[in-house]
Amino acid sequence: MSPMFRSSADLFAELNRMQSLLDQVFPTATSSIRAAAGAGFPVLNVGATPTAIEVQALAPGLDSDKLEITVDRGLLVIAGERKSQLPPAGERTSVYANERFSGPFRRVVSLPEDADAGRVNASYRDGVLRISVARRESSLPRRIEVN
C-alpha cells in the first residue's frame, strides 16, 4: 500500500501515537476538548423561586451513593467521581475518541445570604441531580394584617 493511501485504522493508530507523544511532552495536555472542560462537569442550571434556590446538575452516569453535597459558609459544594466506561487498554482494543468526562469533579455554587443551610433537599434521577436550598423564613415576604 502506498504511504499516500493509508487505511483509516492506520490513520487512527498514527493519531493515537502522536497524541501519546504530545502527552509525554506536555503532561497537562488533555486528549479532547470535553476532557479539558472537565472543570465544568457537571453542567449546572441555577435559579431561584420565591421560597428556594434551585440547582440542577446535568450528570449522567453517576452513582448517587458516591455524590457528596455540602453547604458551608454560603457555598454549596457538589463533588463526586464518574468512572470511565472505556474498556481497559489492551492489544485488541483501540479508542479513537474519548469525549466523555470521567474522573473526580467538584463544583461550587455561591448561595445568597437568605439561603437556609439547614433545609437542603437533593435527589438524583435520570442523570439529573436536583438540589433545593430553602430560603430562610425571615427573608420571605409576608402579609401583615391591619387591625
C-alpha positions as a printed Julia matrix, in Angstrom:
147×3 Matrix{Float64}:
   0.0    0.0    0.0
   1.27   3.41  -0.91
   2.03   5.69   2.07
  -0.25   8.25   0.46
  -3.3    5.96   0.85
  -3.44   4.51   4.36
  -6.36   2.67   5.83
  -8.42   4.53   8.44
  -7.21   2.08  11.12
  -3.6    3.02  10.3
  -4.5    6.7   10.38
  -6.17   6.42  13.81
  -3.25   4.4   15.15
  -0.88   7.11  13.94
  -3.04   9.84  15.54
  -3.05   7.92  18.84
   0.74   7.56  18.66
   1.11  11.31  18.06
  -1.28  12.08  20.94
   0.77   9.83  23.24
   3.93  11.68  22.26
   2.26  15.03  22.96
   1.03  13.73  26.33
   4.61  12.8   27.23
   5.97  16.22  26.25
   3.06  18.18  27.76
   1.73  16.09  30.69
  -1.09  18.53  31.42
  -2.41  18.41  27.86
  -5.71  16.61  27.52
  -6.85  14.4   24.71
 -10.13  16.16  23.98
 -11.94  19.43  24.28
 -14.55  17.89  26.59
 -11.86  16.42  28.85
 -10.27  19.86  29.02
 -13.65  21.17  30.13
 -13.77  18.64  32.98
 -13.71  21.53  35.41
 -17.18  22.33  34.08
 -18.65  18.93  34.87
 -21.41  18.57  35.75
 -23.14  21.3   33.8
 -25.24  23.42  36.19
 -28.5   25.32  35.93
 -29.02  27.63  38.91
 -32.15  29.62  39.58
 -34.45  30.83  42.33
 -38.1   30.7   43.27
 -39.72  32.85  45.95
 -39.09  30.06  48.51
 -35.88  28.31  47.39
 -32.66  28.33  45.41
 -32.81  25.56  42.8
 -29.76  23.83  41.3
 -29.87  21.22  38.57
 -26.67  19.36  37.74
 -26.77  17.5   34.43
 -24.65  14.5   35.3
 -25.45  11.17  33.63
 -23.62   8.04  34.66
 -23.05   8.8   38.33
 -23.51   6.55  41.33
 -25.74   8.61  43.62
 -24.24   6.93  46.69
 -20.87   8.45  45.83
 -22.11  12.03  45.46
 -21.1   14.42  48.21
 -23.19  17.55  48.68
 -22.29  20.04  51.4
 -23.31  23.56  52.37
 -20.78  25.57  54.33
 -20.38  29.33  54.8
 -22.71  30.22  51.96
 -21.22  27.75  49.46
 -22.96  24.72  48.0
 -20.36  22.1   47.02
 -21.15  19.2   44.7
 -18.38  16.61  44.5
 -18.02  13.06  43.27
 -16.47  10.91  40.61
 -17.66   9.48  37.33
 -15.98   6.22  36.44
 -14.71   5.65  32.93
 -16.73   3.17  30.91
 -13.95   2.54  28.44
 -12.57  -0.97  28.16
  -9.1   -1.43  29.66
  -6.27  -0.75  27.24
  -5.06  -3.87  25.52
  -3.74  -5.27  22.3
  -7.21  -5.87  20.84
  -8.75  -2.57  21.98
  -8.3    0.85  20.44
 -10.06   4.03  21.44
 -10.19   6.6   18.66
 -12.05   9.32  20.53
 -12.96   9.83  24.16
 -15.03  12.95  24.75
 -16.96  11.83  27.82
 -15.54  13.27  31.03
 -14.52  10.75  33.66
 -12.72  11.25  36.94
 -13.26  13.27  40.09
 -15.19  16.54  39.93
 -16.1   19.4   42.23
 -18.45  22.3   41.55
 -19.08  25.2   43.93
 -22.12  27.47  43.86
 -22.25  30.66  45.91
 -25.59  30.88  47.71
 -27.42  34.12  48.56
 -27.44  35.34  52.16
 -31.01  34.21  52.77
 -30.26  30.52  51.97
 -31.07  28.18  54.87
 -28.26  25.61  55.11
 -30.4   23.51  57.44
 -33.08  22.89  54.79
 -31.47  21.31  51.74
 -33.06  18.55  49.67
 -31.3   16.58  46.92
 -32.48  13.91  44.5
 -30.83  12.16  41.55
 -32.9   10.69  38.77
 -32.38  10.08  35.04
 -28.94  11.69  35.12
 -30.11  14.93  36.72
 -29.16  15.92  40.27
 -31.72  18.34  41.72
 -30.83  20.35  44.8
 -33.22  22.72  46.52
 -31.97  25.07  49.24
 -34.85  26.73  51.08
 -34.79  30.42  51.85
 -34.94  31.5   55.5
 -38.47  32.13  56.71
 -37.43  35.55  57.97
 -36.44  36.64  54.46
 -39.7   35.58  52.81
 -42.27  38.27  52.17
 -45.24  38.06  54.47
 -48.51  39.85  54.56
 -49.21  41.97  57.6
 -52.83  42.32  58.62
 -54.02  45.74  59.67
 -56.17  45.79  62.81
